[in-house]
Amino acid sequence: MGYGRTLFCMNYEQAIKDLQDNLVVIAEIERRQSRMLLEHSEYLGEMTEYRRRIDHNLAEITDKLNGLIGYVDGFRTPPAP
């Protein structure tokens, strides 16, 4: 009966060691996932700002182009009779 108890204790200790190892792995996965989520959040913030600047620049270009079209259109208007 002593051998069976010793074997049980060894299996129990191995199970504890395996669980501890798994917890270390899980903690590392969570750390990496948190870092990736933070980096992704920062990237989205940068892309949002970049998109805002592009939209602003396109609006300015559109206004200038419309003004130029209006100016040039004035040259094309035939003189009134």
C-alpha positions as CSV (number, residue, x, y, z in Angstrom):
1,M,0.0,0.0,0.0
2,G,3.0,2.3,0.5
3,Y,4.0,2.1,-3.1
4,G,0.6,3.0,-4.4
5,R,0.5,6.0,-2.1
6,T,3.9,7.1,-3.2
7,L,2.9,6.8,-6.8
8,F,-0.3,8.8,-6.1
9,C,1.8,11.6,-4.5
10,M,4.2,11.7,-7.4
11,N,1.3,11.9,-9.8
12,Y,-0.3,14.6,-7.7
13,E,3.0,16.6,-7.5
14,Q,3.4,16.2,-11.3
15,A,-0.2,17.4,-11.8
16,I,0.6,20.5,-9.7
17,K,3.8,21.2,-11.6
18,D,1.9,20.8,-14.9
19,L,-0.8,23.3,-13.7
20,Q,1.8,25.8,-12.6
21,D,3.6,25.5,-16.0
22,N,0.2,26.0,-17.8
23,L,-0.5,29.1,-15.6
24,V,2.9,30.6,-16.6
25,V,2.0,30.0,-20.3
26,I,-1.4,31.5,-19.9
27,A,0.0,34.6,-18.2
28,E,2.4,35.1,-21.1
29,I,-0.3,34.7,-23.6
30,E,-2.4,37.3,-21.7
31,R,0.5,39.7,-21.6
32,R,1.2,39.4,-25.3
33,Q,-2.5,39.8,-26.1
34,S,-2.8,42.9,-23.9
35,R,0.3,44.4,-25.7
36,M,-1.2,43.6,-29.1
37,L,-4.5,45.2,-28.2
38,L,-2.7,48.3,-27.0
39,E,-0.7,48.5,-30.2
40,H,-3.8,48.0,-32.3
41,S,-5.6,50.7,-30.4
42,E,-2.8,53.1,-30.9
43,Y,-2.7,52.2,-34.6
44,L,-6.4,52.9,-35.0
45,G,-6.0,56.3,-33.3
46,E,-3.2,57.1,-35.8
47,M,-5.2,56.0,-38.7
48,T,-8.2,58.0,-37.6
49,E,-6.1,61.1,-37.4
50,Y,-4.5,60.4,-40.8
51,R,-8.0,59.9,-42.3
52,R,-9.2,63.2,-40.7
53,R,-6.3,65.1,-42.3
54,I,-6.9,63.5,-45.7
55,D,-10.6,64.4,-45.6
56,H,-9.7,68.0,-44.6
57,N,-7.1,68.2,-47.5
58,L,-9.6,66.8,-50.0
59,A,-12.2,69.3,-48.9
60,E,-9.8,72.2,-49.4
61,I,-8.8,70.9,-52.8
62,T,-12.4,70.5,-53.8
63,D,-13.2,74.0,-52.8
64,K,-10.2,75.4,-54.7
65,L,-11.1,73.3,-57.8
66,N,-14.7,74.5,-57.7
67,G,-13.5,78.1,-57.4
68,L,-11.2,77.5,-60.4
69,I,-14.0,75.9,-62.4
70,G,-16.3,78.9,-61.6
71,Y,-13.5,81.3,-62.6
72,V,-12.8,79.6,-65.9
73,D,-16.5,79.2,-66.6
74,G,-16.8,83.0,-66.5
75,F,-14.4,83.1,-69.6
76,R,-16.5,80.8,-71.5
77,T,-19.8,82.6,-71.1
78,P,-20.6,84.3,-74.4
79,P,-21.0,88.0,-74.2
80,A,-24.6,89.2,-73.8
81,P,-26.1,90.6,-77.1
